[in-house]
């Protein structure tokens, strides 16, 4: 083969009757010259093996011969022309190589050019010199390179490739890849039989293999169609030509878009292979220095899943990239992401001519410029059939690429003088993503990173699952120490303790979109009473278990499992994981909790200054919400900020707790947008906390979105809970949800049990006193549990400020439960607030009329000096009660 120019496919088609015309399915028929073809191939490969054996002093290199040349029945160790492998090579050629599985290592595939660029003997010699200069580690790394030169790789079958390639496809049968490539000695000195020109004939002894076990079944190995062909093997021109081979064939195949969703396992394996194959082709063809093998990332798959409600492309504000692709198959079930192959040859040509700068992107190659980027290392996809209304293009995969990136400059590096893969971690022409360098974290950074990841997941889980009680994890040095003990032993099995559970955390702390996406995902899919689900996913559920309160982690870079974490104080995940209800509704906030609603009107006229809610209090702290517009290059966003203002505090102060902001969807409540934050407000640095990009304004204003009420207003619900204050004094709240030392009665409200002292509440409320007669537990209907909690705080003399935001609630409770003292306090507040203009006089009179505050009404009536002034004080008198209007008439007559 090396000494003659074989006929081209076109020439053979003219000579051979019945040649198939399809360039992707037809082969040039070689039957008349099959013996010469076999002889040429064997001569070529044996010349290389002889040169390699001479260069490295291999004493056990065997010759490749045909069955007829060797009189003994061929065994696995004899290199023979094998009809089975020839058949496989024909199948690969007929399918243009597109069925080759990137992770299926059972055969080796070689591409032999019709006209070799250099003599085969020199090729074998070059490989031998490389072998001698390489360490054992480097040899193992280049295992595929030495497949044609291993002492025991002795079967081969070859055919012509189809027209687009015009070369020869060979399938090499291989033995065990264990042990050494060869065993040193004089040529043929280790043969178990005859020798011919420095190569062994006959069956070798089993021990010659250098330590590997004999493979009795003759296992074969795919040498990938995209395996990097080194410079000694073929010219750069041929290298590029071969990499384009599959792209040409895929374009010629007849593909049909798949309509049946792949399983999760298929998505993570088979589909991932197809996503990587075109990237590998681009890497080889353009000689890109830093393209990465994509790893499947479930956090990105979940981000993709959350966008499947629409077929429109969604721009992610966090720097991840959404891309829509087409998973297709041929009649013989061969699959491919065919739109990543269409025009791929033109794309690589465009890159070679114009460079890889993003600015060189064209509309034709826009998808390629998005996909073939070196900063993408992860991908996650979901199945969703869509059709672009503008282009009529159909797709069935929605994928997100990560990690977060704002790419500038080239999409990948072509300059070989610049850094490529970090630490030369290259595999088959592409980079391998490195594991997190945990040793690169300082102790504080390590603590903060792990806590933020775990608490982020717990927060998202609680919001999605509507878990009533989710504790925030804190760092525990004792648990970190016990985790360190486990880590020092490089444990592979979990060892739970009496008051903690152990988790191997590497997998959970290595997600492109963060562990919070897992919390979000499991919050939607989890059922609080499903113990089996908890058992099957115990590691993740340990992280998410609401009653876990602390964690400690240790790292050991010498172990396969590099981060071990211990979660406490619970050793067994028994019983119900959580109860559904209002998030954090069962969490006790020592310094108070408030909840309020804010209507934002005239949304389309909203400015960057925005609108402010009125003030609401917890103890001596006022809170209000600001909603405004944030204009960004990516569009208009709604911004939401919560402001914290302690009352009459001159010195530096801090507050700590949690708040949640919910934008209500009136038509589809489950699509309400919620954001939650653990806060720290500080007088000297930040008196407000919130989100610059709470949500896209245009999405909210879209007709039918469900966010605008009938009057065109947005409804925001805000929940604030204060855990700690510094720099000032404020009221501490009593925890009625837990049984205290002096609790002897239970009041049930809306499914919640409030533990109280019967004497205290009965003294203040005759109504409750009657209910508790001869009972230790009572139930009260038609009362809001949050309002009832605040009402109990007042009965226990907790100094809660009476103000505009809560005075109506306190008056309602006072009327309902006949607490005279609280009603008097509210009346005094209204008088003061009205006189100091802290509250509108009209509102004060309305409340006084509603709750029969006669003293306030009489004072207001008496203060009027004439009928006109009386009319001004009671503007909306028609809305007042009959009793109040009668008193107004009497006063008017007295002024006449």
Secondary structure as GFF3:
##gff-version 3
##sequence-region A 1 896
A	DSSP	alpha_helix	9	15	.	.	.	ID=ss1
A	DSSP	three_ten_helix	31	33	.	.	.	ID=ss2
A	DSSP	alpha_helix	34	56	.	.	.	ID=ss3
A	DSSP	beta_strand	64	65	.	.	.	ID=ss4
A	DSSP	beta_strand	79	81	.	.	.	ID=ss5
A	DSSP	alpha_helix	83	94	.	.	.	ID=ss6
A	DSSP	beta_strand	108	112	.	.	.	ID=ss7
A	DSSP	alpha_helix	120	133	.	.	.	ID=ss8
A	DSSP	alpha_helix	136	141	.	.	.	ID=ss9
A	DSSP	three_ten_helix	143	149	.	.	.	ID=ss10
A	DSSP	beta_strand	155	160	.	.	.	ID=ss11
A	DSSP	beta_strand	168	173	.	.	.	ID=ss12
A	DSSP	beta_strand	195	196	.	.	.	ID=ss13
A	DSSP	beta_strand	199	200	.	.	.	ID=ss14
A	DSSP	three_ten_helix	206	209	.	.	.	ID=ss15
A	DSSP	alpha_helix	236	252	.	.	.	ID=ss16
A	DSSP	beta_strand	256	257	.	.	.	ID=ss17
A	DSSP	alpha_helix	264	266	.	.	.	ID=ss18
A	DSSP	pi_helix	267	271	.	.	.	ID=ss19
A	DSSP	alpha_helix	272	286	.	.	.	ID=ss20
A	DSSP	beta_strand	295	296	.	.	.	ID=ss21
A	DSSP	alpha_helix	298	305	.	.	.	ID=ss22
A	DSSP	beta_strand	321	325	.	.	.	ID=ss23
A	DSSP	beta_strand	327	329	.	.	.	ID=ss24
A	DSSP	beta_strand	335	337	.	.	.	ID=ss25
A	DSSP	three_ten_helix	338	340	.	.	.	ID=ss26
A	DSSP	alpha_helix	344	354	.	.	.	ID=ss27
A	DSSP	three_ten_helix	358	360	.	.	.	ID=ss28
A	DSSP	three_ten_helix	363	365	.	.	.	ID=ss29
A	DSSP	alpha_helix	366	371	.	.	.	ID=ss30
A	DSSP	beta_strand	378	387	.	.	.	ID=ss31
A	DSSP	beta_strand	394	402	.	.	.	ID=ss32
A	DSSP	three_ten_helix	422	424	.	.	.	ID=ss33
A	DSSP	beta_strand	426	427	.	.	.	ID=ss34
A	DSSP	beta_strand	430	431	.	.	.	ID=ss35
A	DSSP	three_ten_helix	438	440	.	.	.	ID=ss36
A	DSSP	alpha_helix	443	465	.	.	.	ID=ss37
A	DSSP	beta_strand	474	475	.	.	.	ID=ss38
A	DSSP	alpha_helix	477	488	.	.	.	ID=ss39
A	DSSP	beta_strand	500	504	.	.	.	ID=ss40
A	DSSP	alpha_helix	516	525	.	.	.	ID=ss41
A	DSSP	alpha_helix	531	536	.	.	.	ID=ss42
A	DSSP	alpha_helix	538	544	.	.	.	ID=ss43
A	DSSP	beta_strand	550	555	.	.	.	ID=ss44
A	DSSP	beta_strand	563	568	.	.	.	ID=ss45
A	DSSP	beta_strand	593	600	.	.	.	ID=ss46
A	DSSP	three_ten_helix	603	605	.	.	.	ID=ss47
A	DSSP	beta_strand	611	612	.	.	.	ID=ss48
A	DSSP	beta_strand	616	618	.	.	.	ID=ss49
A	DSSP	beta_strand	621	632	.	.	.	ID=ss50
A	DSSP	beta_strand	635	646	.	.	.	ID=ss51
A	DSSP	beta_strand	654	663	.	.	.	ID=ss52
A	DSSP	three_ten_helix	669	671	.	.	.	ID=ss53
A	DSSP	beta_strand	673	682	.	.	.	ID=ss54
A	DSSP	beta_strand	688	696	.	.	.	ID=ss55
A	DSSP	alpha_helix	697	701	.	.	.	ID=ss56
A	DSSP	beta_strand	714	726	.	.	.	ID=ss57
A	DSSP	beta_strand	745	749	.	.	.	ID=ss58
A	DSSP	beta_strand	752	756	.	.	.	ID=ss59
A	DSSP	alpha_helix	758	764	.	.	.	ID=ss60
A	DSSP	alpha_helix	766	771	.	.	.	ID=ss61
A	DSSP	beta_strand	777	780	.	.	.	ID=ss62
A	DSSP	alpha_helix	785	795	.	.	.	ID=ss63
A	DSSP	alpha_helix	807	817	.	.	.	ID=ss64
A	DSSP	alpha_helix	820	835	.	.	.	ID=ss65
A	DSSP	alpha_helix	841	850	.	.	.	ID=ss66
A	DSSP	alpha_helix	854	863	.	.	.	ID=ss67
A	DSSP	alpha_helix	867	873	.	.	.	ID=ss68
A	DSSP	three_ten_helix	877	879	.	.	.	ID=ss69
A	DSSP	alpha_helix	882	895	.	.	.	ID=ss70
###
